[in-house]
Structures are given as C-alpha cells and as structure tokens.
C-alpha cells in the first residue's frame, strides 16, 4: 500500500485539497480504521472528478485488487485474495476470471459513453486493465488480441455516439481509430490462425 499512496501523492502534486484528503485516508488506513475499499472509493472519485488520469487510476485500482484486507494475518492467507471491489462482490476470488470479468464490464461501460470526457476515461481504464492482465501473464496471445479488439470496437462505437450527440471529435482521432481498428483486426485474425494450427 505504501507505493500506492506514494503514486497518488505524486499524481496529486499541486492539488492541496486532494493531497490533504489523501493524507487523512493514509493516516486512517495506517491506524487500521480504513480498509482497501475506502482507498478504492477515493481513487474512483479522483478519476471521475478529472483529478487523476484514467490510465493512472485504472492501474492503481488494479493494484488495489491485490492488497489483502488489514485484518488478514501475515502469512496466514492460503485461499485466493478476495477483491475489495464492489463490482466483483465480497465472495468473488481475485483470479483471472474475476479480472477479465471486470474488464468486460468496463468495456460495456465504454461503449455506452456519449461524451468525449467519459469516453476517454473509460478507454484509458480499459487499456490499463488489459495491459496489466497481459503483463502478469493471465492472458495468452489469442485472449490478449480478442479483448483488445473488443476494447477498440467499443471505443469506436462510443466515438460514433459522441458524434451523434454533437460532441467534437477531431479528424486525427478518427484517422487514428481507423488505423487502430485495422491493426486490432489483423492481430486477432493472425492469432486465430496460429491457434488453429496448434
């Protein structure tokens, strides 16, 4: 948790109000008053207030999923960690399936967005979660490419909804997304061919 608090403090430099709140949360956590879900709630509020970049918030939220509750005795944890995340519920073990489920739910949230601000935040969160899953080795090549294509398609749909709602979207963004979609589809097709040949 120490590194998570330090990352938050660095990201909030210059914002005295949120830094003061972070300090209070950290002191309460160190004293055993706050739990991991209190920190998660703070991170979510920062993200939706625009005080924390979506990619940073997504990365920290994923790190928090692996923090054991304060009342867990050191060395006594034999079962999988249970997520202190309201999306997963208290009875859901924090395993690959749980994290993939959370990513899929966030992808669904992304494709419902109609404003540029929230589209960008959810897209960043999806990419951060996807990157973390791939980096810790919980996705094989086919799963990595399949989920990435889902993210790209959801983002493309959200962009279309933003345009329909009158939100400004630059030609550069549209061009970049077209290229991203092409690359994602090519990667997915290649992984399917490789998977079929194994």
C-alpha positions as CSV (number, residue, x, y, z in Angstrom):
1,X,0.0,0.0,0.0
2,X,2.9,2.3,0.7
3,X,3.8,2.5,-3.0
4,X,0.1,3.1,-4.0
5,X,-0.1,6.1,-1.6
6,X,3.2,7.4,-2.9
7,X,1.9,7.2,-6.5
8,X,-1.3,9.0,-5.6
9,X,0.7,11.7,-3.8
10,X,2.9,12.2,-6.8
11,X,-0.1,12.4,-9.2
12,X,-1.9,14.9,-7.0
13,X,1.0,17.3,-6.7
14,X,-0.3,20.9,-6.8
15,X,-3.8,19.9,-5.6
16,X,-3.7,20.8,-1.9
17,X,-7.3,19.8,-1.2
18,X,-7.0,16.2,-2.5
19,X,-3.5,15.9,-1.0
20,X,-4.9,16.7,2.4
21,X,-7.7,14.2,1.9
22,X,-5.1,11.6,0.8
23,X,-3.1,12.2,3.9
24,X,-6.2,11.7,6.1
25,X,-7.1,8.5,4.3
26,X,-3.5,7.2,4.7
27,X,-3.4,8.0,8.4
28,X,-6.7,6.2,8.9
29,X,-5.5,3.3,6.9
30,X,-2.3,3.0,8.8
31,X,-4.3,3.2,12.0
32,X,-6.5,0.3,10.9
33,X,-9.6,2.4,10.5
34,X,-9.9,2.5,6.7
35,X,-9.9,-0.6,4.5
36,X,-8.8,-1.1,0.9
37,X,-12.3,-0.3,-0.4
38,X,-12.0,3.2,1.2
39,X,-8.9,3.9,-0.9
40,X,-10.6,2.5,-4.0
41,X,-13.5,4.8,-3.5
42,X,-11.2,7.8,-3.2
43,X,-9.4,6.8,-6.5
44,X,-12.7,6.5,-8.3
45,X,-13.8,9.9,-7.1
46,X,-10.5,11.4,-8.3
47,X,-10.9,9.8,-11.7
48,X,-14.4,11.0,-12.3
49,X,-13.5,14.5,-11.0
50,X,-10.7,14.6,-13.6
51,X,-8.1,15.0,-10.9
52,X,-6.4,11.7,-11.9
53,X,-5.8,10.4,-15.4
54,X,-7.8,7.4,-16.4
55,X,-4.7,5.3,-17.1
56,X,-3.2,6.1,-13.8
57,X,-6.4,5.5,-11.9
58,X,-7.0,2.2,-13.7
59,X,-3.6,1.0,-12.9
60,X,-3.9,1.9,-9.2
61,X,-7.3,0.3,-9.0
62,X,-6.0,-2.9,-10.4
63,X,-3.0,-2.8,-7.9
64,X,-5.5,-2.4,-5.1
65,X,-7.3,-5.6,-6.0
66,X,-4.2,-7.5,-4.9
67,X,-4.0,-5.8,-1.4
68,X,-5.1,-8.1,1.4
69,X,-7.6,-6.8,4.0
70,X,-6.0,-5.2,7.0
71,X,-7.3,-7.9,9.3
72,X,-5.6,-10.7,7.4
73,X,-2.8,-12.1,9.4
74,X,0.6,-12.0,7.7
75,X,1.4,-15.4,6.3
76,X,-2.0,-16.9,7.1
77,X,-3.5,-16.2,3.7
78,X,-4.0,-19.6,2.0
79,X,-7.0,-19.0,-0.2
80,X,-7.0,-16.6,-3.2
81,X,-7.4,-13.0,-2.2
82,X,-10.9,-11.7,-2.3
83,X,-11.5,-8.5,-4.1
84,X,-12.4,-5.4,-2.0
85,X,-14.2,-4.2,-5.1
86,X,-18.0,-3.6,-5.2
87,X,-18.1,-4.6,-8.8
88,X,-16.9,-8.1,-8.1
89,X,-18.6,-8.6,-4.7
90,X,-17.2,-9.9,-1.4
91,X,-17.5,-13.6,-2.4
92,X,-15.6,-13.4,-5.7
93,X,-12.0,-14.6,-5.6
94,X,-9.5,-12.3,-7.3
95,X,-8.3,-14.6,-10.1
96,X,-8.0,-14.3,-13.8
97,X,-11.7,-14.8,-14.4
98,X,-12.6,-12.1,-11.9
99,X,-10.3,-9.6,-13.5
100,X,-11.4,-10.4,-17.1
101,X,-15.0,-10.1,-15.9
102,X,-14.2,-6.6,-14.6
103,X,-12.5,-5.6,-17.8
104,X,-15.5,-6.9,-19.8
105,X,-17.9,-4.8,-17.6
106,X,-15.7,-1.7,-18.2
107,X,-15.8,-2.4,-21.9
108,X,-19.6,-2.4,-21.8
109,X,-19.4,0.9,-19.9
110,X,-17.1,2.4,-22.5
111,X,-19.4,1.6,-25.4
112,X,-22.3,3.4,-23.7
113,X,-20.5,6.7,-23.4
114,X,-21.7,9.7,-25.3
115,X,-19.3,12.4,-24.1
116,X,-15.7,12.9,-25.0
117,X,-14.6,13.2,-21.4
118,X,-16.0,9.9,-20.2
119,X,-15.2,8.1,-23.4
120,X,-11.6,9.0,-22.9
121,X,-11.6,8.0,-19.3
122,X,-13.2,4.6,-19.8
123,X,-11.0,3.9,-22.8
124,X,-7.9,4.7,-20.8
125,X,-9.1,2.4,-17.9
126,X,-9.8,-0.4,-20.4
127,X,-6.3,-0.2,-21.8
128,X,-4.7,-0.1,-18.4
129,X,-6.6,-3.2,-17.2
130,X,-5.8,-5.0,-20.5
131,X,-2.1,-4.2,-20.2
132,X,-1.9,-5.3,-16.6
133,X,-3.7,-8.6,-17.4
134,X,-1.2,-9.2,-20.2
135,X,1.8,-8.2,-18.2
136,X,1.1,-10.6,-15.3
137,X,0.7,-13.4,-17.8
138,X,-3.0,-14.1,-17.3
139,X,-3.8,-13.8,-21.0
140,X,-2.5,-15.9,-23.8
141,X,-1.9,-14.3,-27.2
142,X,-5.4,-15.1,-28.5
143,X,-7.1,-13.7,-25.4
144,X,-5.0,-10.6,-25.5
145,X,-5.9,-9.9,-29.1
146,X,-9.6,-10.8,-28.7
147,X,-10.0,-8.5,-25.7
148,X,-8.0,-5.7,-27.3
149,X,-10.3,-5.9,-30.4
150,X,-13.4,-5.7,-28.1
151,X,-11.9,-2.5,-26.5
152,X,-11.2,-0.9,-29.9
153,X,-14.7,-1.7,-31.2
154,X,-16.3,-0.4,-28.0
155,X,-14.3,2.8,-28.3
156,X,-15.2,3.2,-32.0
157,X,-18.9,2.8,-31.0
158,X,-18.5,5.4,-28.3
159,X,-16.9,7.8,-30.8
160,X,-19.9,7.4,-33.1
161,X,-22.3,8.1,-30.2
162,X,-20.3,11.2,-29.3
163,X,-20.6,12.5,-32.9
164,X,-24.3,11.8,-32.9
165,X,-24.6,13.8,-29.6
166,X,-22.8,16.7,-31.2
167,X,-19.5,16.2,-29.3
168,X,-16.4,17.4,-31.2
169,X,-14.1,14.7,-32.4
170,X,-11.1,15.7,-34.4
171,X,-10.3,14.1,-37.8
172,X,-6.9,13.0,-36.3
173,X,-8.8,10.9,-33.7
174,X,-11.0,9.3,-36.3
175,X,-8.0,8.5,-38.5
176,X,-6.1,7.1,-35.6
177,X,-9.1,4.9,-34.5
178,X,-9.5,3.6,-38.1
179,X,-5.9,2.5,-38.1
180,X,-6.2,1.1,-34.6
181,X,-9.2,-1.0,-35.7
182,X,-7.4,-2.3,-38.7
183,X,-4.3,-3.3,-36.7
184,X,-6.5,-4.9,-34.0
185,X,-8.4,-7.0,-36.6
186,X,-5.2,-8.1,-38.2
187,X,-3.7,-9.1,-34.9
188,X,-6.8,-11.0,-34.0
189,X,-7.0,-12.8,-37.3
190,X,-3.4,-13.8,-37.0
191,X,-3.8,-15.2,-33.5
192,X,-6.8,-17.2,-34.7
193,X,-4.8,-18.8,-37.5
194,X,-1.9,-19.6,-35.1
195,X,-4.4,-21.0,-32.6
196,X,-6.0,-23.3,-35.2
197,X,-2.6,-24.6,-36.3
198,X,-1.5,-25.6,-32.8
